[in-house]
Amino acid sequence: MIAIEVYIAVAEPNGVSQSFLQPLLDWFDLDDPWRKGLVLFGFLGQLIFFGRWIVQWIASERRGESHVPELFWWCSLVGAMMLFTYFVIDRDPVGILGQSVGWIVYSRNLYLIKVKRGRRGEPAAPPTPNGKAQDAPASASEGDGSDP
């Protein structure tokens, strides 16, 4: 892992400079490695949750109209689950309440996307005997010379 620290010269009585971020790190109590790992996990969850808006923005720009792609819902679900886990471990009642029901909406939308795919004739790849999904079979008109 790469750590980046920002230093500024702060006039101290003993002439020693301190890290610009040190007061913030002290306030968040990040000296404990467990706590530091938990906060990094929470930031990662927040990054994934925020990233869903970037995914949606790019997808809409490419289409030239408002569009919510499937990846938006996956980012929502994964990010919300990570944030919920973080808030439970951190015992944050506001965060727990805020992330406690969104996953139902995200899961439902992913389910609806899956159902719609099934109705359009895009079956999910069935598992093979070894448990791995196999590629969907190519349609008869793809490269077999049967085109009129």
C-alpha positions, 0 to 999 in steps of 0.5 A: 500500500502506498501512503501519501503524507502532506507536510507543511511547516508549522511553527512549533515552540521546539522548532519541529514541523508536524504533518498537516494531516496530523490533527485530523488523524488525531481527531479521527483516532486513526493510530489503531491499525484496526480503526485505520483499516475500518475507515479505509473500508468505509471510504472504499464503500463511499467511493463505490457508492459515489462512483455509481453517479459517474457510471450513470452520467457516462452512460447517459452522455453516450446515449444522448439521453438519461439512462441508468445502466445495470452497473449503476445498480451494482455499484449502489448495492455493493457500496451500500452494503459496505457502508452499512457494514462500516456503520454497524461496526462503527455503531453509527445509528444515523448511517445504519438508518440511512443505508438500511433499506436502499439495498432492497431497491437496488436488489429489486432493480437488478432482479427486474433487469434479470427478468427482462433479459429472460423475456427478451430471449437472453437466457442466463448461461446454464451452469456446466457439470463443473459448476461454471457458467458456459457461454450462451450458444450463438444464434443460427444466423451468426456466421453459419452461412444460413443467411438469405 
